[in-house]
Amino acid sequence: MTDKLKIVLVDDQSLCRRGLSELLTNCYDFNVLGAVGTLDELRPMLGEQPDLLVIDLRMKPMDGLAMLELLRKEGCATPAVMLTMSDSEVDLGNAIRAGVRGYLLKDMAPEDVVDAIRRVAAGELVVAPTMTVKMIEMLRGDQPGQETKNSLKLLTDREREILQLLSRGESNKAIAQTLHISYDTVKQHVRHILNKLNLSSRVKAAVLFAKEQGPDSGDNI
């Protein structure tokens, strides 16, 4: 039997804490250790050795990134996901530079939030689908090396089609609807893409694909 993923939720709004806690508690593979609103409330929870922190970005009196920075200085290495209303490229960049494993938006569908947290637990860097294009614009300046180009040549036409849609910020569900294939089929194709490119994250794959297209590709990414 697989151990449940131990999660602590941090959000200064009690309604958000309660809703997310109920959502994740109803998942068979999650164990929500607690839902707290401040750093002082969070510290005792760290003694239970959570596997993941899900932290709101905009909180008072201390925002999520400042809280995470202080935790890191205190020696806490627990992976963290930001769950926020902010779709700001600046906030995304600051979060990624701070080492978060995920950047999710509160307006995502509940099932997409659950799926994203599972992917983070599996080792992926995950950002909300609508933030993928912003992530690409932040990272696409460098041109891909020859090894990357050769890896992309290993992809089938269908895999390149799916990767192109990923680079536009489409979710698995949206890709399935666009291509008239099942959600599970999309997930299988994404796994094959990551294996062929030797990458652990669909975000990184989308960035590499966008770089291959060049900085002036526009709608062709």
N, C-alpha and C positions, 0 to 999 in steps of 0.2 A: 504494500500500500504506500503510495507516494505521500510524503509529509506535506501538510498544507503550508501555503505561503503565508508567513506571519507579517501583517501589515499594521502600521500605525498611521492614522489620518490626522492631519494638522490643518485646521481652518478656523478662523475667528468667528465665522457665522454658524450658529448652532443648527440652523435649518440645513445648511449644506453638509455639515458633519453628519447629521442624522440620516439624510437621504443617501449619501455615499456609503455610510456604514451599513445601512439596510441592503443596498444594492450588492455590496461585496460579501456581506454575511450570507446572503442567499446563494452564493457560489460554492460549490462543493470543495473547491481547491484553495479557498482563502480562509484565513483565520484573522479576523480583525481584533487585534489586541486592545485597541482603544482608539478613541476619537477625541482629540484635545484641541484647545484654542490658543495656548501660549507655550513659550519655550519652557517655563517653569513646570507646566503640566506634562510636557513631553519628556523631560529628562528622566523621571522615574520609569517611564515606559521603556527606555533604552536598555534597562537592566534585563528585560525579557528577550533581548537579542532579536529584534525584528529583522526580517529579510528585506523590507522595503518601507520607505517613508513616502507618503503621498502628501505633498505640502502645497497649500495655496500660496500664490505669489504676493498678492496685495492684501496684507494684513496689518493690523495695528495692535500694539505700538511698534512691532518689528516685522518687516516684510519677510517673505519666505526665503529670499536669497541671502539676506543678512543673517537670518536664523541659521541657514545651512552653513554659511561661512564660519559662524561662531562654533557650530557643532564640529566642523572639521578641525578647527584649532584645538578643540577639546579632545580630539582623538576619535570622534565618531566617524566610522567609515561606511555606515549603512547606505546603500544606494538610495537615491531619491528621485521622485517624479514630481514635476510641477503640474498642478491642475489649476487653471486660471481662466479668467475671462479675457485676459489681455492677448490680442493677436498682434502686438507690436513686434516688429523685427528687432528692435533694440532689446526688448525684454527676452526674446528668444535667444539672441546672441549672448547676452549676459548669462542666461541660464546654462547654455551649452558650455560656455567658457568656465562656468562654475562646476562643471562635471556632472550635471544632472543626466539621468538615463532616459528621461522622457519629458516631453513638453506637450501637455494635453489641454484642450479647451473645455470649459464647463458646458458649452452648448453641443458637445458631441453626443451622439446617441448612447444611451447607457450600455448597450451591448458592445459598442466600439470602445468605450472606456475600459470595460472588462477585458476585451481582447488585447488592447494596448498594454494593460498591466501584465497580462500573461506573457506577452512578447518581451517586455522589459525583463521579467523574471527569467526568461530563456536566454537573455544576453543581448538583446537588440537595443539599439538606440532608436527610440520611437518619438515621432512628433505628430501632432494632429495633422490629418491629411491636408487641411487648408493652409497649414504652415509650411508644407513641403516646398512649394515654389519659393517662398521667402528664404528658406534654408538654402536652396539651390543658388539663389541670387547672391547669398552671402559667401558661398564656397566655390563658385564655378569659375573664378578668375584664372586659375592655373589650367594649362592644357594637359590632357591625360598622356601618360607615357605609352610606349609601344606595347608593353605587357598588358596594359588595360585594354588597348585597342584590339589586341589579339584575343583577349578573353571575351570581349563583346562579340567577336566574330563567331564564337561558339554557340551563341544564342540562336534559337530557331526564329522564324518570322513571327510566330505567335508570341514567343517570349519577348522579342523586341517590341512588339505591339503593346504588350502588357507593361513593359518597363517604360515605354513612352507615356502611357497613361499614369503610371506612378509618378513620373517626373512632373506631371501636370497637377499633382496633388489629389488624384482620385483615390478613393478608398477601395478596398476589395469588393465591397458591395456594389459601388458605382461601376467598377470595371466589369463585374459580372453582368450587370444590366446593359452596359454599352455593347459588350461582345456577345450577349445572349448565351452565356455559359453559366454554369453553377458557381456559387460562392466557393465551394470546396475545390473546384477545378482551378479557380484563380489562386487559391492558397497553395495548391500543388505546384502551379507554374512559378509562383514567387519563390518557393523553396528551391526549385530547380535553378532559377536565375541566380539566387544567392550562392548556391553550391558551385555553379560554373564560374562565377566571378570571385569565388573565395572570400565572400563578405558575410558579415553577421547582421547587417542591417539593410532594409529596403531603402532607407533614406540615403545611405552611402551609395547604393546601386543607382538610385535616381540621380544623384549628384554626378556620378561618373558618366552616366548616359548623357546628361545635359552638357557636361564638359566636352564630350566627344562631338556634340552638335556645334560647339563653338559659341562665343559670346553674342553673336548676332543672329542666332537661329530663330528667335522669336517664337512663333506658333509651331515651329517644327520640332521643338524639344519633346 
